[in-house]
Amino acid sequence: MEKYHAMKKYLEVHHQLPDKKKPYNHDLINWWKYNKKLAKLDKLSEEKLRMLQELSDSRIIKSDKKALFL
């Protein structure tokens, strides 16, 4: 839950995933990729999947469309 809240706070401020090239963002981006992988393998509970989808919906890509989680 700690990483979830950290990612939520990051997305609220930046509206995009952390830059993977910046060392202080590695933990968050690795957490995101790991959970995305678990979701694709159908190994997450419905609650966790819903929470990750909410995070994904809070991202905004450059064309101002909402990004899809999967």
MOGI-V522500 format. One record per residue. N is the residue number from 1. RES is the residue in one letter. SS is DSSP state (A for helix, B for strand, O for the rest). PSI is psi in radians with two decimals (none if undefined). D_CENTER is the distance of its C-alpha to the mean C-alpha in Angstrom with 1 decimal. Layout:
BEGIN
N_RES_SS_PSI_D_CENTER, N_RES_SS_PSI_D_CENTER
END
This chain:
BEGIN
1_M_O_-0.49_12.6, 2_E_A_-0.80_13.0, 3_K_A_-0.65_9.7, 4_Y_A_-0.84_8.0, 5_H_A_-0.63_10.4, 6_A_A_-0.72_10.0, 7_M_A_-0.70_6.4, 8_K_A_-0.78_7.8, 9_K_A_-0.74_10.8, 10_Y_A_-0.80_9.6, 11_L_A_-0.58_8.1, 12_E_A_-0.61_11.4, 13_V_A_-0.80_13.4, 14_H_A_-0.35_12.1, 15_H_O_0.46_10.5, 16_Q_O_2.85_8.7, 17_L_O_2.71_6.5, 18_P_O_2.63_8.9, 19_D_O_2.11_12.0, 20_K_O_-0.22_12.5, 21_K_O_-0.16_16.2, 22_K_O_2.15_16.3, 23_P_A_-0.57_17.1, 24_Y_A_-0.12_15.8, 25_N_A_-0.10_12.2, 26_H_A_-0.75_12.6, 27_D_A_-0.80_11.7, 28_L_A_-0.78_8.1, 29_I_A_-0.64_7.6, 30_N_A_-0.69_9.7, 31_W_A_-0.78_8.0, 32_W_A_-0.85_4.8, 33_K_A_-0.70_7.8, 34_Y_A_-0.80_9.9, 35_N_A_-0.60_8.3, 36_K_A_-0.71_8.0, 37_K_A_-0.78_11.6, 38_L_A_-0.66_12.6, 39_A_A_-0.74_11.7, 40_K_A_-0.55_13.8, 41_L_O_0.05_16.5, 42_D_O_0.76_16.6, 43_K_O_0.28_16.4, 44_L_O_2.57_14.2, 45_S_O_2.84_16.1, 46_E_A_-0.67_15.9, 47_E_A_-0.82_14.8, 48_K_A_-0.67_11.7, 49_L_A_-0.73_10.9, 50_R_A_-0.73_11.6, 51_M_A_-0.73_9.4, 52_L_A_-0.62_6.2, 53_Q_A_-0.66_8.0, 54_E_A_-0.71_8.6, 55_L_A_-0.79_5.3, 56_S_A_-0.69_5.5, 57_D_A_-0.37_9.0, 58_S_O_-0.13_8.9, 59_R_O_2.63_8.3, 60_I_B_2.13_11.8, 61_I_O_2.95_13.1, 62_K_O_-0.49_16.6, 63_S_O_0.18_18.6, 64_D_O_0.29_17.2, 65_K_O_2.66_16.0, 66_K_B_2.48_12.9, 67_A_O_2.60_10.5, 68_L_O_2.53_10.5, 69_F_O_-0.85_7.9, 70_L_O_none_10.7
END
